[in-house]
Amino acid sequence: MSHSPSPQELKDEGMRLFQQGKHKQALAAFEQAAAGFAAQEDVGNQAEMLNNMGVVLRVQRKMDTAVTTLNQAAQLFAQIGDHNRHAQTLGNLGDIYAQQKKYTEAARHYSDAAAQFAQSNEKENQAQVLRALSLMELRRGHWLAAIMRMEESLQVRPRLSFPQRIFKWLLRFANRLLGGE
């Protein structure tokens, strides 16, 4: 008699498969885990599985399905008031929109994620999202916006290494030269 894996076991298996680069199998495990968590009315873990599925779909370049799946995850996280994981999902959506060159949508999602991370006092995650926004602006040739976001990213980072402190000073200097704050 074989036992069927629990949603948690499926989640762990999905993570293991994803880390091994077995994306198709990871997606299947996350889908089964999401269904299992939904059956248990565990909305937080169900939403986490949807978020994981969205990441896998993005890696597989199935962007429209990834956006739909991540939006479902974001709605569930918002519904249960999980600001930190909601912000992670918004950041993932920002990554997809930036990859699709939908810059307005990407900037909105990155900014919303940064604000929610700030609310949750998740400074490191907030800094990472602001850095992603800065890099997107840099790729677009929006130098001043890129400098301002990168400076903001370094400002919220809890601890800066010596090279990061120098970089922050250089950004502040460049920002002043370009007519920023």
N, C-alpha and C positions, 0 to 999 in steps of 0.2 A: 504494500500500500504506500503510494507516494503522497507526500504532503505538498500542497501548492504553496508557493512562496508568499510571504506576507508583503504588504506594500513597502514596508521598510527594507526588507530583503531585496525587493525589486529595485528600490531606489539605490541601495548600495551597489547592486549589480550594474545598474545603469551608469553610475559614476565610474566604476571600475572599467567598464567597456568604453566609456567616453575617453577616459585617460589613456586607454590603449589604442585610441583612434578608430575603434569599431563603432562608428556613428549610427549606422542603420540598426544594429542590435541595441545600442544604448537608447535610441529613440523608442524602440519597441518596449524596452524595460520601463522607461519613464511613462509611456502611455498606459501600460498595465498598472504601474504604481499609482498614477493619477486616478485611474478608475477605482482602484482599491481604496485609496484615501477618500475619494468621493463617497463610496459606499459606507465608509466609516464616519462620514460627515466631518472629516478632518480637513477643513477648508484651507488651513495654512499649508499643510503638506501637499494638498492637491494643487494649490497655486504654485508652490515651489517646483512641483513636477512639470507644470505647464511652462514655467520659466525655463527650466532645464530643456524641455522640448523645444522651446523657441530658440535657445542657444544652438542646439544641435541642428535645427532647421536652417539657421543662419549659416552655419558651417557648411551645410549641404547646398547652400545657395537657393533655398526655397523661401525667398524673401516674403512673399505675400502671406504664405502660411505661417511663417515665423512671426510676422506682425500680428496676425489674427490671434495666434496662440499667446503671444506676450501680452496683448491687450486683455485677453481673458484672465491671465495671471494678475495683471495690474488691477483689474476690477475686483478680483477676489481679495487681494492684499488690502486694497482700499476699504473694502466691505468689512474686514476684520480689524482694521486700524493698525496693520503692521507696516509702519512707515519705513522702516529700514529695508525690508524686502520689496516693498512697493518702489522705493527709490532705486534699488538694484535693477528691477524690471524696467523702469523708465530709462535708466542708463543703457540697458541692452537695446531698447527701442531706439534710443539716440544713435547707438552704433550702427544699427541697420539703416536708419534714415541717412546718416552721413555716408555710408557705403553706397546708397542709392542716389547720392547727390541731392537729396531732399533736405537742403540745409536749414530751411526755416523750421521744419518739423524736428530735425535733429537738435537744433539749438534750443527749441522749446522743451524737448524731453530732457536734454542734459541740464538745462537750467532748473527745471522742476525737480530733477533728481538731486541736484546740488542743494536746493532749498530744503528738501526733505531730509537729506543727510545732515544738514546743519541743525535742523529741528531735533533730530535724534542724537545730536552730538557725536556723529560719526565723521570726525574730521578727516581721517585718512581716506575714506571713501569719497567724501566731498571733494577733497583735493584731486583724487583720480578722475572724477567726472569733469571737474573744471579743466584738468589737463587735457582730457579727450576733446572738450569743447575748444580749447586753445589750439590743439593740433589741427582740428577741422578748419578753424579760421585761418590758420597758417597755410594749409593746402589751398584755400580759396584765395589767398593773396591779401587777406584782410589783416595786415601786419599789426595795426594798433589794437584791434580787438583781440588778436592772438596774444600780444604782449600783456594786455590788461587781464585776460583770463589766466594766463600762466602766472602772472604776479599774484593774482587772487588765489590761485591754487597753492602757491608757495606760502602765502600769508596764512592760510587755514591749516596747513600741514603742522601736526603737533611738534615734530622735531625735524630740524634741518641739518644736514651734513654741512661741513665746511664748503664743499663745492656748490651745494644748493644755496647757501647764504650768499656766496659770491654771485651766482647766477641771479638771485633775487635782486641784488644791488644793481647788476647790469641791466636787468629788465626795468627797474625803477628809473634808471638813468635814460634808457632808450625811450621809455614812455614819456618822460619829460621832454626829451628832444623832439619827439613826434607830436607834441602838443596834447598829450593825455593829461591826466591829473597831476 
